[in-house]
Structure formats: C-alpha cells, structure tokens
C-alpha cells in the first residue's frame, strides 16, 4: 500500500483533501453480482457453466476481501502557486507622481 499524500507532497504538490471511498464502491460490486445472477442463463450460454460459476463465486468474495484488505483513496492535490516575478535588475521604473 502506498502513502499517497506523502508521494504527492514529495513531488511538490499540496494535498488539500484525502479520504477513502471504499465503502462507496461496494454497491457497484453488489450490483455486478446481482446482474450475473439475474442473467445466469445468458452468462452460462455465452461462457459455459464452469466459467459462469467461477465468475459469480469471485464476485461474491470481492466485498469481503475489500473490506478486510482494500482501500480506495481519493485525494485532491494542488500545484503550488507560482511566485510573482521579480522586476529585472535592468528594468526602468517611472515615478509618475
């Protein structure tokens, strides 16, 4: 697992926000499993019973595996603002007062 905020900071970016959205992705896996179950006949015709069963078994395991071991980090990083340019040494300035 990577320390993403440290990685971005090391490359000169400021991390403004960082959070893990894994729990927000779990419904997607549940939906995929439900679709495979609902369309079992079609999946079996296209892939065969053995492969269809393996895919469904894998989809059923994903939420538990992710809950134990997974992260889905999202962060907002900002490039530092450029410093205003200094006037050149040879540049003329005019006093209009």
C-alpha positions as CSV (number, residue, x, y, z in Angstrom):
1,X,0.0,0.0,0.0
2,X,1.3,3.4,-0.9
3,X,1.3,6.6,1.2
4,X,-0.3,8.7,-1.5
5,X,-0.3,12.0,0.4
6,X,3.4,11.7,1.1
7,X,4.1,10.7,-2.5
8,X,2.3,13.8,-3.9
9,X,3.9,16.1,-1.2
10,X,7.3,14.7,-2.1
11,X,6.7,15.8,-5.7
12,X,5.8,19.4,-4.7
13,X,2.1,19.2,-4.6
14,X,0.0,20.3,-1.6
15,X,-2.6,17.7,-0.5
16,X,-5.9,19.6,0.2
17,X,-8.2,16.7,0.9
18,X,-7.7,12.9,1.3
19,X,-10.2,10.2,2.1
20,X,-11.0,6.6,1.4
21,X,-14.2,5.9,-0.6
22,X,-14.1,2.1,-0.5
23,X,-17.4,1.9,1.2
24,X,-18.9,4.0,-1.6
25,X,-17.7,1.4,-4.2
26,X,-19.2,-1.7,-2.6
27,X,-22.7,-1.2,-4.1
28,X,-21.1,-1.5,-7.5
29,X,-19.8,-4.9,-6.7
30,X,-23.1,-6.0,-5.3
31,X,-24.8,-4.7,-8.5
32,X,-22.4,-6.7,-10.7
33,X,-23.1,-9.9,-8.7
34,X,-26.8,-9.3,-8.9
35,X,-26.6,-8.8,-12.7
36,X,-24.7,-12.1,-13.1
37,X,-27.2,-13.9,-11.0
38,X,-30.2,-12.4,-12.8
39,X,-28.7,-13.1,-16.3
40,X,-27.4,-16.6,-15.3
41,X,-28.9,-18.3,-18.4
42,X,-27.3,-15.8,-20.8
43,X,-24.0,-15.9,-19.0
44,X,-24.0,-19.7,-19.0
45,X,-24.8,-19.9,-22.7
46,X,-22.0,-17.4,-23.6
47,X,-19.3,-18.6,-21.1
48,X,-20.2,-22.1,-20.0
49,X,-21.4,-23.2,-16.6
50,X,-17.9,-23.7,-15.1
51,X,-16.7,-20.2,-16.0
52,X,-20.0,-18.6,-15.0
53,X,-19.8,-20.3,-11.6
54,X,-16.2,-19.1,-11.1
55,X,-17.1,-15.5,-12.0
56,X,-20.1,-15.5,-9.7
57,X,-18.0,-17.0,-6.9
58,X,-15.3,-14.4,-7.3
59,X,-17.9,-11.6,-7.3
60,X,-19.3,-12.9,-4.1
61,X,-15.9,-12.8,-2.4
62,X,-14.9,-9.3,-3.5
63,X,-16.8,-7.3,-0.9
64,X,-15.3,-9.3,2.0
65,X,-11.8,-9.1,0.6
66,X,-12.0,-5.4,0.0
67,X,-13.5,-4.8,3.5
68,X,-10.5,-6.6,5.0
69,X,-7.7,-5.5,2.8
70,X,-8.8,-2.8,0.4
71,X,-8.6,0.9,0.2
72,X,-9.8,3.3,-2.5
73,X,-8.0,6.5,-1.7
74,X,-9.2,9.8,-3.3
75,X,-7.3,12.9,-2.9
76,X,-7.2,16.5,-4.0
77,X,-3.7,17.8,-4.7
78,X,-2.8,21.3,-5.7
79,X,0.2,22.6,-7.6
80,X,1.8,25.4,-5.6
81,X,1.1,28.9,-6.9
82,X,4.0,30.4,-8.9
83,X,5.7,33.2,-7.1
84,X,5.3,36.7,-8.7
85,X,8.2,37.5,-10.9
86,X,10.8,40.0,-9.5
87,X,11.4,43.1,-11.7
88,X,14.6,42.6,-13.7
89,X,17.6,44.4,-12.5
90,X,17.9,46.5,-15.7
91,X,14.2,47.3,-15.9
92,X,13.4,51.0,-15.6
93,X,10.7,52.2,-13.2
94,X,9.0,55.5,-13.7
95,X,7.7,57.6,-10.9
96,X,4.5,59.4,-12.1
97,X,3.9,61.5,-9.0
